[in-house]
Amino acid sequence: MSASLGGFAVGYNLGVIAAALLSVRGDFALSDFEQGALASVLPLGALVGGLTTTRLADALGRRGTLLLAAAIFLASSAVAATAGSYGVLLAARAAAGVAVGATSSAVPLYLSEIAPSGVRGRLVTINQLMLTLGILVSYCVGLVFDSSGSWRAMFAVGAVPAAALLVAILRSPETPVWLAAHGRAERARQVIEQVADRDEADRLLGGAPDGDRRGSQGVRGSAILRSAARPALVIGVTLAVLQQFSGINTIIYYGPTIMEKTGLSASNSMVSAIIIGLVNVAATAVSFRLVDRLGRRPLLRISLLGMVVSLTLLGVSLESSLGAAGSWLSLFCILAFVASFAIGMGPVFWLLIAEIFPPGARASGASISTAVVWCSNFAVGLVFLPLAGAIGQGPTFWVFAGVCVVALVFVERRVPETKGRPLSDIAADLDRRVLAGR
């Protein structure tokens, strides 16, 4: 729970701009371009944060990286809340983005390396559950302060989860995998035995008394493409692109706008955003209950099939002339899509990139995959409105449905099942798949 406060901080910083921007644009007389820059600078900062996590997580440790990210969250919230100009606010949001990128990579990494195999899926999925809660809370905070237009208070509240993360991680141990890789095998065993037994210690440390230090040495930069981690990197990067190009953030960012275009009388855009946020949290909670029971691949199949069907029907409803019935169908499809994403493709991606990489490339692989997520996030946000204007909203969502079909095929052919398996066995399985030409 301590580490997962990072997910809450990420979610809050992602969602708070939706309400804050309504007031900021008036106070600073922002142009459309400046508003877009303020909204998109966070994923660009997250791209930088994701890439820098490789060296930080190997040099400072997973715990040290989270402490640094918490401090950046805290500082960026304070600067944003007191910003006297647009430029200062933009810089504060960029800094928050760096913390978002570092945290979204480091938290799953931390949790996967400290969790016993049998509950690893649930513990890592807590991070995604907390992220969705952070988004929901940011919408609620926005609704509370919307009438007064106090965007400074919205950003100031972000200091609360940042401070909680900082205090909680100060009281938490480093991961046993990192400790063993840095010659502290005895301390690594002590950490594991706080929550498990000696057999689990052997499994988490690769079955070697020194934690297999050779296999735990950091692999950085282009070297990962020439290492045993390359099959895992292909899976991580491909899933990162497919996750974002499924269109989920077009709903998160533009959901109220899309719902208004269906003809529904949503006078308060934040209310409709809260509905989407509630569904997101509820479906992620269901994933938390199922991820260690059904496994990763079954959840991905269910998720992607639901996304294909809901996106296809959403496109039909937006292109039809069904009147009120079409409006309600569109709303149902949006909520069904969000629920389908949140039950599988959302949380399972973050779990997989924390599980599939061998020890020495785990930080590097998770960092690169995270950077690709934020790069793709930025790209989708940039092209959605122009694409919808060129071909129509309905066909745009059919394009997203096609991406989900590609993702389903990729999962069937390339993604391994990792439920309840030692991390070392997962990497070995990927090697065997490559040798077998699968």
Secondary structure, DSSP 8 states (H G I E B T S, - for coil): -TTTHHHHHHHHHHHHHHHHHHHHHHHTT--HHHHHHHHHHHHHHHHHHHHHHHHHHHHTHHHHHHHHHHHHHHHHHHHHHT--SHHHHHHHHHHHHHHHHHHHHHHHHHHHHHS-GGGHHHHHHHHHHHHHHHHHHHHHHHHHHHTTT-HHHHHHHTHHHHHHHHHHHHTS---HHHHHHTT-HHHHHHHHTTTS-HHHHHHHTTT-TT--HHHHS---GGGGGGSTTHHHHHHHHHHHHHHHTTTHHHHHHHHHHHHHHTT---S-HHHHHHHHHHHHHHHHHHHHHHTTTT-HHHHHHHHHHHHHHHHHHHHHHHHS--THHHHHHHHHHHHHHHHHIIIIIHHHHHHHHHHSS-GGGHHHHHHHHHHHHHHHHHHHHHHHHHHHHHH-HHHHHHHHHHHHHHHHHHHHHH----TT--HHHHHHHHHHHHHTT-
